[in-house]
């Protein structure tokens, strides 16, 4: 199973079909594959060897799709970077993975030297923007044009294809290692699940660094369809792209969908081309769903649940269950049923499967299960047991095989579709001289699903305001990880018998009356 075979087939069956559209650029599938081969050659000329990691820090573009396939064509390993990370977070991941090549666009060309200063292993900077090339960087188009097409290295199967960094439970990001098989099989499964017909048109509105959007790199290519790309999500840009390019499919996490629906100019756009709106990261509220039904009358809705470690989908709530009445009603608050390529078991603390309806740890097994975490064998062993990935989520399965999420076993907040590990935020807070200790939890948010809430105990006689701590965190971690609210306490936190903070107790007052303890 080779990722590059997907695009070679697309060029065979749809040579003159449009592969990518970005601003005023578009290319056919035959042109796309030719550029991928030349990019592979250019990266090899720049020092990329077999298995070498190549980092990309960029907004969405057609070159992002070329990068996805060009790196593996040339034998390398892709490493998309979170565009919301601070330079320090980027440098940590680059140092951890040992990447020596960093590709940046216009949005990050000024940050690149700062990152390089902290990540001494970077030997080559490549500028993939459309302006003037900064000093000390190679120009993407120039090196691609000058390169000879590389011969496909034919890496595949269990060969490492990408390292995808997620938040870390220990306060540092973890690199999820996904193989060619992981991404290939995930692409086949998702292409079928989201009902991509041959030649379907998909709009990349979600950030491409995120695995939720990256899954469509393969799914759409399996259909020899068209990748329509906008640089970044805004409601007007998304609506304009839908009207202009007539996509059939789009992924919008619930907060993005809500923003689109609430756009005051929504009714002035033609959105009739959309056949399916996929969403994930958090369940959709009934009010948003009803408004979506009304404003996208020709589109159906589908939810996916999973994580990067699962390439990334484990369950699908199909379109036919997105209803409020009739025989299929009643499943809307579920995360759906296992995809056709995975098994799911709900287990107790002794790893025994629990009866249907009982809450336990959600575990997943299948060909989409990651290879492991980069340079973290101990954490890998804790997460993968006998081939089963322990998701860190608690839930139950009903008699029809639908999975219902109930709580999160690991200290993670999902805010606006982004994973925020509490340890990362607590580490940042601990570096403020006034903070004695803190506990970070997720609390309900109408807009974001969950928002980051910090409960802080200050040192004796120390003073710090909510704004002080928020500003401090913004200097150390990405904005979406920073607390949106801060609560000060003087009494000690509740502790378990092992002297761990009982965050379930801290969360209780905020989640009282909710069906589940996570969003």
C-alpha positions in Angstrom: 0.0 0.0 0.0 1.8 3.1 -1.3 0.4 6.6 -0.9 1.9 7.6 -4.3 0.0 4.9 -6.1 -3.2 6.8 -5.3 -2.3 9.8 -7.4 -0.7 7.7 -10.2 -4.1 6.0 -10.6 -5.9 9.4 -10.4 -3.7 10.6 -13.3 -4.5 7.4 -15.3 -8.3 7.6 -14.9 -8.7 11.4 -14.9 -5.6 12.8 -16.6 -7.3 16.0 -17.7 -9.5 16.4 -14.7 -8.8 19.2 -12.3 -6.7 18.0 -9.3 -6.3 21.3 -7.3 -7.7 24.8 -7.4 -6.1 27.5 -5.3 -6.8 31.2 -5.9 -5.9 31.8 -9.6 -4.0 28.5 -10.0 -5.3 25.1 -11.0 -3.7 22.0 -12.4 -4.9 18.7 -13.9 -4.1 15.3 -12.4 -1.4 14.6 -14.9 0.2 18.0 -14.2 -0.1 17.4 -10.5 1.7 14.1 -10.6 4.5 15.6 -12.7 5.0 18.4 -10.2 5.0 15.9 -7.3 7.9 13.9 -8.9 9.8 17.1 -9.5 9.2 18.3 -5.9 10.5 14.9 -4.7 13.7 15.5 -6.7 14.0 19.0 -5.4 13.8 17.8 -1.8 16.3 15.1 -2.4 18.6 17.8 -3.9 18.1 19.8 -0.7 19.3 16.9 1.4 16.2 14.8 2.1 17.2 11.1 2.5 15.1 8.0 3.0 13.1 8.4 6.2 14.1 12.0 6.8 11.5 14.3 8.3 10.5 17.4 6.4 8.5 19.9 8.3 6.0 22.3 6.8 4.6 25.4 8.5 2.1 27.0 6.2 -1.5 28.0 5.7 -3.6 25.9 3.3 -2.5 25.9 -0.4 -2.2 23.7 -3.4 1.5 23.3 -2.5 0.4 21.6 0.8 -1.2 18.8 -1.2 2.0 18.6 -3.4 4.1 18.4 -0.2 2.0 15.5 1.2 2.7 13.3 -1.8 6.1 14.8 -2.9 7.8 14.0 0.4 6.8 10.4 0.4 7.5 10.0 -3.3 11.1 11.0 -2.6 11.4 8.6 0.4 10.9 11.2 3.2 8.5 11.6 6.0 6.0 14.5 6.2 5.7 16.5 9.3 2.9 19.1 9.1 3.2 21.8 11.8 0.3 23.3 13.8 0.0 26.9 12.5 -1.3 28.1 15.9 1.8 27.0 17.8 4.3 29.4 19.3 7.9 29.3 17.8 9.0 27.5 21.0 6.5 24.8 20.4 7.5 24.4 16.8 11.1 24.2 17.7 10.4 21.5 20.3 8.7 19.3 17.7 11.4 19.9 15.1 14.1 19.1 17.6 12.3 16.0 18.8 11.8 14.7 15.3 15.2 15.7 14.1 13.9 17.5 11.0 16.5 19.2 9.0 14.3 20.8 6.3 11.6 23.4 7.1 9.2 24.7 4.5 7.3 28.0 5.3 5.0 30.3 3.5 4.3 34.0 3.7 2.5 33.8 7.0 5.5 32.2 8.7 8.6 33.5 6.8 9.4 35.9 9.7 9.0 33.2 12.3 11.3 30.7 10.5 14.6 32.3 11.6 13.3 32.4 15.2 12.4 28.7 15.0 15.7 27.9 13.4 17.6 29.7 16.2 15.9 27.3 18.7 16.0 24.3 16.4 19.7 24.1 15.5 19.2 21.0 13.5 17.4 22.8 10.6 19.9 23.0 7.7 17.6 24.1 5.0 14.7 26.7 4.9 12.4 26.6 1.8 10.0 29.4 1.1 6.8 28.3 -0.6 5.0 31.6 -0.7 4.3 33.9 -3.6 6.2 37.0 -2.6 9.9 37.8 -2.5 12.1 35.0 -1.2 13.7 35.9 2.2 17.5 35.9 2.5 18.8 32.5 3.4 15.9 30.5 2.0 15.5 28.4 -1.2 12.5 29.3 -3.4 10.0 26.4 -3.7 9.1 27.1 -7.4 12.7 27.7 -8.4 14.0 24.5 -7.0 11.1 22.5 -8.2 11.4 23.8 -11.8 15.2 23.1 -11.8 14.9 19.6 -10.5 14.7 16.4 -12.5 11.7 14.3 -11.7 12.6 11.8 -9.1 12.0 8.1 -9.4 9.3 7.0 -6.9 11.2 5.3 -4.0 8.2 3.0 -3.7 8.0 3.1 0.1 4.8 1.7 1.4 3.2 -0.7 3.9 4.5 -0.2 7.4 7.1 2.4 6.2 6.7 5.6 8.1 4.8 8.2 6.1 4.3 11.0 8.6 4.9 12.3 12.1 1.9 14.3 13.3 2.4 16.2 16.6 -0.4 16.3 19.1 -0.6 17.9 22.6 1.2 15.9 25.2 -0.1 14.6 28.5 3.3 15.3 30.0 3.3 18.9 28.9 5.1 18.3 25.6 3.7 17.4 22.2 3.9 13.8 21.1 4.7 12.7 17.5 2.1 10.2 16.2 3.8 8.0 13.7 1.5 7.0 10.8 2.5 4.5 8.1 1.6 4.4 4.4 -0.9 1.6 5.3 -2.5 3.7 8.0 -3.2 6.6 5.7 -4.0 4.5 2.6 -6.6 2.3 4.4 -8.0 5.3 6.2 -8.4 7.1 2.9 -10.3 4.1 1.4 -12.5 3.9 4.4 -13.3 7.5 4.5 -13.8 7.9 0.8 -16.6 5.2 1.1 -18.0 6.6 4.4 -18.4 10.1 3.1 -19.8 8.9 -0.2 -17.2 10.4 -2.5 -18.2 9.6 -6.1 -15.7 9.7 -8.9 -14.7 13.3 -9.6 -16.2 14.7 -6.4 -15.2 18.2 -5.5 -14.0 18.8 -1.9 -13.4 22.2 -0.2 -10.4 22.3 2.2 -11.7 25.0 4.6 -10.4 23.4 7.8 -6.6 23.8 8.5 -4.6 21.3 6.5 -2.1 20.6 9.2 -5.0 18.9 11.2 -5.4 15.2 10.6 -9.2 15.7 10.2 -8.6 17.6 7.0 -5.5 15.6 5.9 -7.6 12.5 5.7 -9.2 14.1 2.6 -5.9 14.3 0.9 -6.2 10.6 0.3 -9.9 10.2 0.2 -10.5 12.8 -2.5 -7.5 11.5 -4.5 -8.9 8.0 -4.4 -11.9 9.5 -6.2 -9.7 11.3 -8.6 -11.6 14.3 -7.5 -10.8 18.0 -7.1 -9.1 19.6 -4.1 -10.4 23.2 -3.8 -8.3 25.1 -1.3 -8.7 28.4 0.6 -5.8 29.7 2.6 -7.7 29.6 5.9 -11.2 29.4 7.3 -13.4 32.5 7.5 -17.1 32.4 6.9 -17.0 34.8 3.9 -14.1 32.9 2.3 -15.8 29.6 2.8 -19.2 30.7 1.4 -17.5 32.4 -1.5 -15.6 29.2 -2.4 -18.8 27.2 -2.2 -20.5 29.5 -4.6 -17.6 29.8 -7.0 -16.2 26.3 -7.1 -19.4 24.3 -6.4 -17.9 21.7 -4.0 -19.9 18.6 -3.2 -18.3 17.9 0.1 -16.8 19.9 3.0 -15.5 19.4 6.5 -16.6 22.0 9.1 -16.1 21.3 12.8 -19.2 22.5 14.7 -17.8 25.9 15.7 -16.9 26.5 12.0 -20.4 25.5 10.9 -22.0 27.7 13.5 -20.0 30.7 12.3 -20.9 30.0 8.7 -24.6 29.7 9.5 -24.5 33.0 11.6 -22.8 35.0 8.8 -25.2 37.9 8.1 -24.7 37.5 4.4 -25.4 33.8 4.3 -28.5 34.1 2.2 -26.7 36.0 -0.5 -24.6 32.9 -1.4 -25.5 29.9 -3.5 -24.7 26.8 -1.4 -26.8 24.4 -3.4 -23.8 22.3 -4.6 -23.1 20.8 -1.2 -24.2 17.2 -0.9 -22.5 16.4 2.4 -21.2 18.3 5.4 -18.9 16.3 7.6 -18.1 17.3 11.1 -16.1 16.0 14.1 -14.1 16.9 17.1 -17.3 17.5 19.1 -21.0 16.7 18.9 -23.3 19.1 17.2 -26.0 20.9 19.2 -29.5 20.3 18.1 -30.1 24.0 17.4 -27.1 24.2 15.1 -28.2 21.0 13.3 -31.7 22.3 12.8 -30.4 25.6 11.4 -28.0 23.6 9.2 -30.9 21.5 7.8 -32.8 24.7 7.0 -29.9 26.6 5.4 -28.3 23.7 3.5 -31.5 22.0 2.4 -29.7 19.8 -0.2 -26.8 18.7 2.1 -26.7 15.8 4.5 -24.7 15.7 7.7 -22.3 13.1 9.0 -20.2 13.0 12.2 -16.8 11.3 12.6 -15.1 10.4 15.9 -11.5 9.4 16.3 -8.0 10.8 17.0 -4.7 11.2 15.2 -3.6 7.8 16.6 -6.3 6.2 14.5 -5.5 7.9 11.1 -8.0 9.4 12.4 -11.5 7.9 12.2 -12.9 5.2 14.5 -16.7 5.7 14.3 -19.2 7.3 11.9 -22.6 8.6 12.6 -24.1 8.2 9.2 -26.4 10.7 7.4 -29.5 8.7 8.0 -29.2 9.1 11.7 -29.1 12.9 11.5 -32.8 13.1 12.1 -35.0 14.3 14.9 -37.9 11.9 14.4 -38.7 8.6 12.7 -37.2 5.1 13.2 -33.6 6.4 13.0 -34.0 9.1 15.6 -32.4 8.8 19.0 -28.8 8.2 17.9 -27.9 11.9 17.4 -26.0 12.2 20.7 -23.9 9.1 19.9 -20.6 9.2 18.1 -21.9 6.6 15.6 -20.8 3.0 14.9 -17.4 1.5 14.2 -16.2 2.1 10.6 -15.9 -1.0 8.4 -12.2 -1.4 9.1 -12.0 -1.3 12.9 -13.2 -3.1 15.9 -14.2 -1.4 19.1 -14.2 -2.8 22.7 -15.3 -1.0 25.8 -13.2 -2.4 28.7 -12.9 -2.1 32.4 -9.8 -1.3 34.5 -8.7 -5.0 34.1 -9.1 -4.8 30.3 -12.2 -7.0 30.3 -15.0 -6.1 27.9 -18.0 -4.7 29.8 -21.6 -5.5 29.0 -23.5 -3.3 26.5 -24.7 -0.1 28.2 -21.9 -0.1 30.8 -19.3 2.7 30.7 -15.7 1.8 30.2 -12.5 2.7 28.3 -13.0 2.9 24.5 -10.4 0.9 22.7 -10.0 0.5 18.9 -8.2 -2.1 16.8 -7.6 -2.1 13.0 -5.1 -1.2 10.2 -5.5 2.5 11.0 -3.8 2.1 14.4 -0.6 4.2 14.6 2.8 2.7 14.7 3.5 4.5 18.0 4.8 7.8 19.3 8.1 9.1 18.1 10.9 8.5 20.6 8.3 7.6 23.3 8.3 3.8 23.7 7.0 3.9 27.2 4.0 6.0 26.3 3.4 3.9 23.2 3.3 0.7 25.4 0.7 2.4 27.6 -1.4 3.4 24.6 -1.2 0.3 22.4 -1.8 -3.1 24.1 -2.1 -6.3 22.0 -2.9 -4.1 19.0 -5.7 -2.2 20.7 -5.4 1.6 20.9 -6.6 2.9 24.3 -8.2 6.2 23.3 -8.4 7.8 26.7 -12.1 8.3 26.3 -14.8 6.7 28.5 -18.1 5.7 27.0 -20.5 2.8 26.3 -21.9 0.9 23.4 -25.7 0.3 23.0 -27.3 -2.8 21.7 -27.2 -1.5 18.1 -23.4 -0.9 18.2 -23.5 2.9 18.6 -20.8 4.4 20.8 -21.8 7.1 23.3 -19.0 9.3 24.8 -19.3 10.0 28.5 -16.0 11.3 29.9 -12.4 11.8 29.2 -9.9 9.6 31.0 -6.9 11.7 30.1 -6.6 15.3 31.0 -7.5 16.8 27.7 -9.8 19.6 26.6 -11.2 19.7 23.1 -11.9 23.4 22.3 -13.1 24.3 18.8 -11.8 21.0 17.5 -8.3 21.4 18.9 -6.8 19.1 21.6 -5.5 20.9 24.6 -3.7 18.8 27.2 -4.1 20.3 30.7 -0.4 19.6 31.5 0.7 22.0 28.8 -1.3 24.8 30.2 -0.4 24.0 33.8 3.3 24.0 32.9 2.9 27.4 31.4 1.0 28.7 34.5 3.7 27.3 36.8 6.3 29.5 35.3 4.5 32.6 36.6 6.2 33.6 39.9 2.8 34.2 41.7 1.4 30.7 40.9 1.8 28.0 43.5 -0.2 25.4 41.7 -3.0 25.1 39.2 -5.5 22.7 37.7 -6.8 23.1 34.2 -10.1 21.6 33.1 -12.6 21.9 30.2 -15.9 23.5 30.9 -19.0 23.7 28.7 -18.9 26.4 26.0 -21.8 27.1 23.6 -19.3 28.4 21.0 -16.3 26.1 21.4 -17.8 22.9 22.8 -15.4 23.2 25.7 -13.3 26.1 26.9 -10.0 26.0 28.9 -10.6 27.0 32.5 -7.8 27.4 35.0 -8.2 27.0 38.7 -5.2 28.7 40.4 -3.8 28.8 43.9 -1.3 31.7 44.3 1.8 31.7 46.5 1.3 33.3 49.9 1.2 37.2 49.7 1.5 36.9 45.9 -0.8 38.9 43.6 -1.8 38.2 40.0 -5.0 39.0 38.1 -6.8 36.8 35.5 -5.5 39.1 32.7 -1.9 38.8 34.1 -2.0 35.0 33.9 -3.7 35.0 30.4 -1.0 37.3 29.1 1.7 35.2 30.6 0.4 32.0 29.0 0.3 33.7 25.6 4.0 34.2 25.7 4.6 30.5 26.1 1.9 28.5 24.3 -0.5 28.8 21.4 -3.4 31.1 21.9 -6.1 28.4 21.7 -4.4 26.6 24.6 -4.4 29.6 26.9 -7.1 29.8 29.6 -10.3 31.6 28.6 -11.2 31.9 32.2 -9.3 31.9 35.5 -10.6 31.1 38.9 -8.6 31.8 42.1 -8.9 29.5 45.2 -7.1 29.3 48.5 -8.2 25.8 49.6 -6.2 22.7 48.5 -7.5 20.8 45.5 -9.3 17.4 46.1 -6.8 14.6 45.9 -7.0 10.9 45.1 -5.5 8.2 47.3 -2.4 8.5 45.0 -2.3 12.2 45.7 -3.4 13.1 42.2 -5.8 16.1 41.7 -9.3 14.8 41.2 -10.3 16.8 38.2 -13.5 14.9 37.9 -14.5 16.6 41.2 -13.4 20.0 39.9 -15.4 19.6 36.8 -18.6 18.5 38.4 -20.1 21.9 39.2 -19.6 23.1 35.6 -21.1 20.0 34.0 -24.0 19.4 36.4 -27.1 18.6 34.4 -25.2 17.7 31.2 -25.7 14.3 29.5 -22.0 13.7 29.3 -18.9 15.1 31.0 -17.2 16.1 27.7 -18.3 17.9 24.5 
